[in-house]
Amino acid sequence: MSGLTNAQIQAIRDSWDLVLPNKKQLGVDFFLQFFADNPQYQDLFSKLKGMSASELKTSPKLRAHATLVFHSLTALVQNLDDPDCLVQLITKIATDHHPRGIRLEHYQNLGKTLLAFFEDKLGKKFDPMTRNAWEAVLTAIVTVVRQTTNE
């Protein structure tokens, strides 16, 4: 599925390992950035609809969702060397989210925010090789979502 090299897989895992110790707060920070970049997307989350940025910062509902998303990302990162499993994980995510109105463009924009987020939070540790590796896996994820949802 991904066609990633061992070096790319390791770069992704190393960068993700830097996120994991503070994943709950960083998950919230990520979604705050995602909604700042794409304010219209917040309305797709019925439990978060209408909340201000300051309310979102302390929302247990956002913390819970961000935690689940980061757990899913952890599963994807852990299975980069098992393409068949990786495809199944992505397919499940796409299948679960499609009925809620989550479309291909949402995944594409999520990827853009994720890259900017890593750049901001990881600084120099998010080097060009690591960025290219994440870009490759995000492109592969979008490809599987496209195939799953027929978009």
C-alpha positions in Angstrom: 0.0 0.0 0.0 2.4 2.6 1.2 5.6 1.6 -0.6 7.6 3.3 2.2 11.2 2.5 2.7 12.4 1.2 6.1 14.1 4.6 6.6 10.9 6.4 6.0 9.0 4.1 8.3 11.5 4.7 11.0 11.4 8.5 10.5 7.6 8.4 10.9 7.9 6.3 14.0 10.6 8.4 15.5 8.6 11.6 15.0 5.4 10.0 16.3 7.4 8.9 19.4 8.0 12.5 20.1 4.3 13.2 20.2 3.2 10.2 22.3 4.3 11.4 25.7 2.0 14.4 25.5 -0.6 13.0 23.1 -3.7 14.1 25.0 -2.7 17.8 25.0 -1.2 17.6 21.6 -4.3 16.0 20.3 -6.4 18.9 21.5 -3.8 21.4 20.1 -4.0 19.6 16.8 -7.8 19.9 16.6 -7.7 23.5 17.7 -5.4 24.1 14.7 -7.5 22.0 12.4 -10.6 24.0 13.3 -8.7 27.3 13.0 -7.5 26.2 9.5 -11.0 24.9 8.5 -13.6 26.6 10.8 -16.5 25.1 8.8 -15.4 21.5 9.8 -16.2 22.1 13.5 -19.9 21.8 12.6 -19.4 18.3 11.4 -18.7 17.3 15.0 -22.2 17.5 16.6 -20.8 17.5 20.2 -18.4 20.4 19.4 -20.7 22.4 17.2 -21.0 26.1 18.2 -18.2 26.0 20.8 -15.7 28.8 20.9 -12.0 28.2 20.7 -11.7 28.8 24.5 -14.5 26.3 25.2 -12.8 23.8 22.9 -9.5 24.1 24.8 -11.1 22.8 27.9 -13.8 20.5 26.5 -13.7 16.9 27.7 -15.5 16.0 24.5 -12.7 17.4 22.4 -10.1 15.7 24.6 -11.9 12.4 24.2 -12.2 12.7 20.4 -8.6 13.9 20.1 -7.4 10.9 22.2 -9.3 8.5 20.0 -7.8 10.1 16.8 -4.3 9.9 18.2 -4.9 6.3 19.2 -5.9 5.6 15.6 -2.8 7.4 14.3 -0.7 5.3 16.6 -2.2 2.1 15.1 -1.5 3.4 11.6 2.1 4.2 12.6 2.6 0.8 14.2 1.4 -1.0 11.1 3.3 0.9 8.4 5.3 -2.4 7.8 2.1 -4.4 7.4 0.4 -2.9 4.4 -2.6 -5.3 4.4 -3.4 -4.4 8.0 -2.8 -0.7 7.3 -5.3 -0.8 4.4 -7.9 -2.4 6.7 -7.4 0.2 9.4 -7.8 3.1 6.9 -10.8 1.4 5.3 -12.5 1.1 8.7 -11.8 4.8 9.5 -13.2 5.9 6.1 -16.2 3.6 6.3 -17.1 4.8 9.9 -16.7 8.4 9.0 -18.3 8.6 5.6 -21.9 8.4 6.9 -21.1 11.4 9.1 -20.3 13.5 6.1 -16.5 13.2 6.3 -15.3 13.3 2.7 -12.0 13.0 0.8 -11.3 16.7 1.0 -11.5 16.5 4.8 -8.8 13.9 5.0 -6.7 16.0 2.5 -7.0 19.1 4.7 -6.4 17.1 7.9 -3.1 15.9 6.3 -2.1 19.5 5.5 -2.8 20.6 9.1 -1.0 17.5 10.5 2.2 18.4 8.5 2.1 22.1 9.7 1.4 20.8 13.2 4.4 18.6 13.2 6.6 21.4 11.8 5.4 23.7 14.6 5.6 21.1 17.5 8.7 19.2 16.4 10.8 22.0 14.9 14.1 20.8 13.5 13.3 17.2 14.4 10.7 17.4 11.6 13.4 17.4 8.9 12.8 17.1 5.1 13.2 13.3 5.1 10.6 13.0 7.9 8.3 15.4 6.2 8.6 13.5 2.9 7.8 10.3 4.7 4.7 11.7 6.3 3.6 13.2 2.9 4.0 9.8 1.3 1.9 8.0 4.0 -0.8 10.7 4.0 -1.0 10.4 0.2 -1.4 6.7 0.6 -4.1 7.2 3.2 -6.0 9.5 0.9 -5.7 6.9 -1.9 -7.3 4.2 0.3 -10.0 6.6 1.4 -10.8 7.5 -2.2 -11.0 3.8 -3.1 -13.2 3.0 -0.1 -15.6 5.9 -0.5 -15.6 5.9 -4.3 -14.9 9.7 -4.3 
